[in-house]
Amino acid sequence: MPLYIVPLPQFTTTIMSPRIRLKVLASKILRYFFQGLLILAPIGVTAFTLYYLFVTIDNIFPKDLISQEAPFSYLRFKGVGFALVLLLVVTVGYLSSSFILGRIFALFDGILEKTPFIKYIYSSVKDVFDAFVGEKKKFDHPVLVQIYGVDVWEMGFITQPDVTILGLEGYMAVYVPHAYAITGKVFMVPAKKVKPLTNISAGEAMKFAVSGGVTSLEHHHK
């Protein structure tokens, strides 16, 4: 077998100047910072929101005005107010399911909806809660709606399938949420410019629209 002698490869050592090393180190630190921010920011915002809601509900009972000698001094302890509010909400929900008490709540509801000035605030808040968690949910029909252009579609939700009462026959009301906000707009558009979304859930559609389209969509079977 012949023997071959080949030259060894020559490796060149690049010596970086202190200035370049500092730039490389700074870029790595900045990259690690944004990676850590990407992980911790959603956790921090979620934790802060839950903590803010907990403190707000828990402080419904003014603890500073309750003396230690009072018979209900236990309200001074953190978390007791939050637990009592949750218990009150569950109790009202349970009582409203009975026929007699349900009629009483309905009567009180009718009085509030007919009281001047109060009816505007009460009915608006009630409709918003009904739209999300009530029996008459309004944001459970995700659609693509054509508003600004022929080939431009926006994601929205049908809130009224027929607005003939407004003098718009063949139109429907579509709510289009804004990205990274809790606001949105209601558009009256022809039914032919609305395309129902049947392959994704209403929750996925809302999350996709509010996040500006950065969240992934999961196929939904109806």
N, C-alpha and C positions, 0 to 999 in steps of 0.2 A: 504494500500500500504506500503510495507516495506521501511524503510529508510536506505539508505546505506551511510556510511561515508567512503570517500576515501581520501587518502592523496593528498595534493596539489603538483603539479609537481615542482621540484626544478630547478630553472634556475641558471646556472653558468655564471657568468660575467667574460669574458676574458679581462684582462687588457693588452693592447698592450704597448710594450716599446716604448719610443720616436724614437728609430731607425727604428722599424717596421712601425710606423706611418709615418715616413718620406719617407720610401720606397713606401708605399701605395699611399701617396700624389704625389710622383714623378711619379709613374706609371699612375695615373689618369691624371696628367698634360700632360704627354707625349702622352697619348691616345687622349686627347682633342686637342693637338697640331696637330697630324696627321689627325684627323678628320677635323679640320679647314683648314689644308693644302690641303686636298683632295677636299674641296669645293672651296677654293680661288685660288689654283694654275691654274686650267684650265681657270678661269675667268681672272686672272692676265696675263697669257701668251697670251690669245686672245686679251685682251685690249692693251697690249704692242705691239703685232704684228700689230694691226690696227693703233695704234698711230705712230709706226715706218714707216709704209707705207704712212700714211697721211703726216708726216713731210718730208719724202724723196721726195714725189711728189710735195708737196707745196714749197719746197726749190729749185725746178728746176730753178725758176727765182731768181737770186742772189739779195736778198733784200738789202744787204749792199752796193751794187753798184748803187742803185736807190736813187736819192736825193728826198727830199720832195717837191722841186720846179718842178720836172719833170712832164710832162703832164700825164704820166702813173704811178704816185706815188701811186695809189691805189694798185699796186702790192706789196707794202710793208706790207699790212695788211695780217694777218695770215688767211689762207683758200682760198684766192683769187687765188693763183697759183694752188691749188688743183682743184678748180672749173673750172679754165680755161683748165687744162689738160683733165679733164673729158669731157668738152664741145668740145675740139679738137678731142678726140677719137670718141665721138658720131657723130660729124660732118663728120669726115672722113668715118665712117661706113655708114652714110646716103648717102654721095656723091658717094661712091663706088657701091651703089646699082643701080645707074643710068647707062644706057648703055654706053654713051659717056665717062663719067668720069671713069667708070669701065674699059673700054678699056685702058685709059691712065694709071690707076693704074696697070693694068696687064702688060703694056709695061714697066713701071718703075720696076715692079717686075722681069720681064725677064732680064732687064739690070743688076740688082743686082745679080741675080743668075748666070750670065755669067761673072761677074767681078772677076778677079783673087784675091785670098785670101779672099776678102769680101764675095764671094759666099759660102764659108765654114761656116762662122759665121752666115750669113743671113739665109741660107737654114736650118741650124740646129735649130736656134731659131724659124723660121717659122714652121718647122715640129713639134716642141714641142708644140707650141701654137695650131696648127691645130689638134694635137692629143687630146687635152683637150677640146677646145672650138670651133674648126673649124667645117666645114661641113663634113670633113672626119675624124671623131673621131676614134681613134685607141684603146682606153681603154673602149670600150663598149661591149666587149665580154669576160666576166669573165669565167675562166676555172680552173679545177684542173689538174695539170700536174705531171706526174711521171718522176722524174729525177734521184734521188739517190738510190732508192730501189724499190722493188716490191710493198711493202705495205706502202710506204711513198709518200705522195702527197703534192704538194705546190700549193698555189693559185697564179694565174697569169692572163694575158690577151693576147689574140691572137692579134699580130700586123701585121703578114703576114700569110695568110692561105696557101700559097704555096711558097716555096723557091727552086723550081726546077732550077731556074737560077743560084743558088749556087752549083749545082751538087748534090742536095739532093732531090731526088724524093720521094714523099710521106711524106715529112717533113713540118713542119710549125714553124714559129717564135713565141715564147711566151715570153713575158716580165714578170719577177717575181720581184715585188718591195721588198725592204728591210724593215724590221720593224724599226719603229722610225727613219726613214731617208727619204730623197727625192731621193735616188739612187735606183738602181736595176740592174738586169742582164737580158740579152736576151739569150735564149736557143733555139737551133734548135733541135726539138724533133720529133719523128715519130707521125703521126696523131693518131695512135692507142693508144698512151699513153696520150692523151689529152681527158679530160672529160668535156664537156660544163656544165656550171652552169645556169640552166634555172629558178631556184626558188628564186634567189636573184638578186637584181639590181647591176649594175656595181659600183655605188657609195658605196653600202653596202660592196661589195667585196673588193674594194680598202681600205675602212676604216678598215675592219677586218684585212687585210694583213698588213697595215702600223702600226696599233696599236698592232701588235703582237698577235692578236687573243683574245684580252680582251674585245672588244666591242661585243654587242649582235647583232645577225642577225635577220632581219625581212623578213618574207616570201613575195615574190614578184610575182605577177601574170602578165604574159606577154600576 
